[in-house]
Amino acid sequence: MLPYIIGYAAIINVISWLSMGIDKRKARKQKHRISEKRLWVITLIGGSAGTLLSMYMFRHKTKHIQFVAGVPVLLAVHLTLVITVLVRIGG
């Protein structure tokens, strides 16, 4: 089970990191952007670490209180869920 959890977390967080980076690049070039709804969905399904990292690496969405406050909360929830699952199944 652990390899699947690690694999999923790695993939979804790379996707979230890339999505934020692409959105920032498109914002600079004033092109069609990735919707905040889509960014939130990626974050909600496990991409909170990638989103949080990219927010500060790319300086993107750092003035949006819902991202600044919400993403760290989701990261805490995601970590709690993963730890709980691992403890219950024995790692």
C-alpha positions as CSV (number, residue, x, y, z in Angstrom):
1,M,0.0,0.0,0.0
2,L,2.8,2.4,0.9
3,P,4.3,2.4,-2.6
4,Y,0.9,3.3,-4.1
5,I,0.4,6.2,-1.6
6,I,3.9,7.5,-2.3
7,G,3.4,7.2,-6.1
8,Y,0.0,8.9,-6.1
9,A,1.3,11.7,-3.8
10,A,4.4,12.3,-6.0
11,I,2.3,12.4,-9.3
12,I,-0.5,14.6,-8.0
13,N,2.0,17.0,-6.4
14,V,4.1,17.3,-9.6
15,I,0.9,18.0,-11.5
16,S,-0.2,20.7,-9.0
17,W,3.3,22.3,-9.1
18,L,3.4,22.3,-12.9
19,S,-0.2,23.7,-13.1
20,M,0.7,26.6,-10.8
21,G,3.9,27.3,-12.8
22,I,2.0,27.1,-16.1
23,D,-0.7,29.4,-14.8
24,K,1.9,31.9,-13.6
25,R,3.6,31.9,-17.0
26,K,0.3,32.4,-18.8
27,A,-0.6,35.2,-16.4
28,R,2.7,37.0,-17.3
29,K,2.0,36.6,-21.0
30,Q,-1.7,37.6,-20.6
31,K,-2.8,34.3,-22.2
32,H,-5.8,32.0,-21.4
33,R,-5.2,30.7,-17.9
34,I,-5.9,27.7,-15.8
35,S,-9.1,28.4,-13.7
36,E,-8.8,28.7,-10.0
37,K,-11.5,26.0,-9.7
38,R,-9.2,23.6,-11.5
39,L,-6.2,24.6,-9.4
40,W,-8.3,24.0,-6.3
41,V,-9.5,20.6,-7.5
42,I,-5.9,19.5,-8.1
43,T,-5.0,20.7,-4.6
44,L,-8.0,19.0,-3.0
45,I,-7.3,15.6,-4.5
46,G,-3.9,15.5,-2.9
47,G,-1.7,18.2,-4.5
48,S,-1.5,20.5,-1.5
49,A,2.3,20.2,-1.0
50,G,3.0,20.9,-4.7
51,T,0.6,23.9,-4.6
52,L,2.1,25.3,-1.5
53,L,5.6,24.9,-2.8
54,S,4.8,26.5,-6.1
55,M,2.9,29.4,-4.6
56,Y,6.2,30.6,-3.0
57,M,8.6,29.4,-5.7
58,F,6.6,31.2,-8.5
59,R,5.1,33.9,-6.2
60,H,1.7,32.9,-7.5
61,K,-1.6,33.3,-5.7
62,T,0.2,34.6,-2.6
63,K,-2.1,37.6,-2.4
64,H,-5.2,35.4,-2.5
65,I,-6.3,34.8,1.1
66,Q,-8.2,31.6,0.2
67,F,-4.9,30.1,-1.2
68,V,-2.7,31.5,1.6
69,A,-5.0,30.2,4.3
70,G,-6.6,27.2,2.6
71,V,-3.6,25.4,1.1
72,P,-1.7,24.9,4.4
73,V,-4.9,23.6,6.1
74,L,-5.4,21.1,3.2
75,L,-1.8,20.0,3.5
76,A,-2.3,19.3,7.2
77,V,-5.5,17.4,6.4
78,H,-3.7,15.4,3.7
79,L,-0.8,14.5,6.0
80,T,-3.1,13.5,8.8
81,L,-5.1,11.2,6.4
82,V,-2.0,9.6,5.1
83,I,-0.5,9.0,8.5
84,T,-3.8,7.7,9.8
85,V,-4.1,5.2,6.9
86,L,-0.5,4.1,7.3
87,V,-0.8,3.5,11.1
88,R,-4.1,1.6,10.7
89,I,-2.7,-0.7,8.0
90,G,0.7,-1.1,9.6
91,G,2.8,0.9,7.1
